[in-house]
Amino acid sequence: MKMKTARIHAFGDASVISCDDVPRPRPDSGEVLVRVAATSFNPTEAALRAGLLQAFLPVDLPYTLGWDVAGTVAEIGPGTEGFAVGDRVVGRLEGAGAAAEYVRAPGALLVPAPTSVPLTHAAALPVAGLTAWQAVFEHGKVTAGRRVLVNGAGGGVGGFVTQLAKHAGAEVIATASARSDRVVRRQGADHVIDYAAGPVAAALDGPVDTLLNLVPLNPHDAAALASAVRPGGQIVSIATPIEPLADAGVRAMHMVARNDVVHLAALVDLVDAGEVTLDISASYPLADLADVHRLSEAGRIRGKVVIIP
């Protein structure tokens, strides 16, 4: 039996993405077959598609895109326990493959999907949500009363970072474009700085305890933001590494999120409790995935975009 997938046979621009008919997989021991309701687009996938990540994230070609998956269990592999056909699940796949009608997934990577949102929307949660959770709580040490600058709050990760920092009780200062201002405030930002209006550091009304950087920066802007962090504070970046000023007494790290089903289950609970919302700005069919990559590279995507096979 055949199914549709979106994959690349070579590295290059968005035109290398093709929709192919391939055999539907069968789950092995410890796996389930998920009928994909949706995957979501993550900007890192565009870099992978272009061949920019081969040095530290090598993949074999052809390669099926899609790290996030939300769907229903269609088949259970031998010896796989804890699942029933029809279960709604969500997870982050290690080897991608969710940009397809079906995907094999290790049961250990899946958790029950939130029940309070459409299953297609749940696909926005794993990669971006896990990145935000670990940036805020593990590395940023954000707690009540901290003053936090979220640089890049209008993006897919930024929306979760803003909400989680506010959930922790922090005072949240967010940078965003004018088109994202209202959404970012609704997500809990106490103050919003329009990064297009001038230097972000100059717009701050005082130092911050934690800088959570989610966007690429030039050296000048990185140094300016680093200088805004008070002694004893933290800098966490998922994009450009940011070095603190000499003798500033500031801890800095560049992070890459890891897969963690405990964190993912906690995020699902927050979604179902109404503490975290999913900012789905658009949805596209699988056949239009190349267009989504082009929109992202042109800077024309806000929030999270889901891809529906």
C-alpha positions, 0 to 999 in steps of 0.5 A: 500500500502506498502513501504520500511523503514530502522528502528531499533527494538532494540538498539545495533550495526549496525546489528539492522538496518533492511529494513522492509515493512510497510504501506504507511502513510497518511498525517494528518491535517497540514501535507504532504506526501513526496516521499523521494528522499533522506535522509542523514546520521548524525553521531548522528544517530549512537549514537541513534541507539546504545542507547546512547542518550536515556537519553535526546533523548528518542525514541520508538521502532521500530524507523525509522531512517532519520532526513533529508528529500528531496523529492517531495510532493505526497499528501496533508493533510486536511487543509494544505496550501502552497503546491502543489503535485509535489513541491520539498521540504527539511526539518529536521524532528523532529521525524525522519522517512525519511529513507523510500520511503515516510514520513509524514511531518508537512508542517511547517518544510519544505521549497522549495528545492534548484533548482541548485543541484540534489534533492538527494543532498539537503538532506545533508543540513538540520541537518548539515547546521542548526548546522553550521549556528547556530554555526557560526552566533548565538553562534560564532558571526563570522563577517568580520575580525575575526580569526576563528579555525574550528576544524573538518572541514572535516566532514559533519558539518565542510564543512558548518561551513568553508563556512559560516565563510568564507562567513561572511568574517572571516579568517578561519583556519581549521583542517582536514585530508590529504584526506580532505585538498583540499576540505576544501581549496576549501570551503574557508579555508585560512589555513589547519592544518593536525590534524594527524601531531601533536597537533593542538594548537602547529601548530597555528601561533597565537591566534584566536577569535573564536574556533568552535569545531566539534569533540570529544576531550580528556581533554588535547587537549580541554585545549590546544585549549581553551588556543589558544582563545584570551580574549574576544573570543568565544568557541562553541562546538557541541561535547566535552564541552570545558571550557575556562581557568580561568580568560581568558575572553573567553565565552564558550558554548556547543550547540545543534542545533534547527530546524529553517525553516528561517535559512534553507531557508537562507541556500537554498538561499546561495546554489542557489546563489553558495555561499555554496556548498554541499560536497556529498562524497557518496550515498548508497541505503537504504538497505546499511544503516547499512554499512554506520553506520559501515563506520562512526564508523570506521572513514571512512566517509568524508563530507556528505553521502546521502541515496536513497530509 
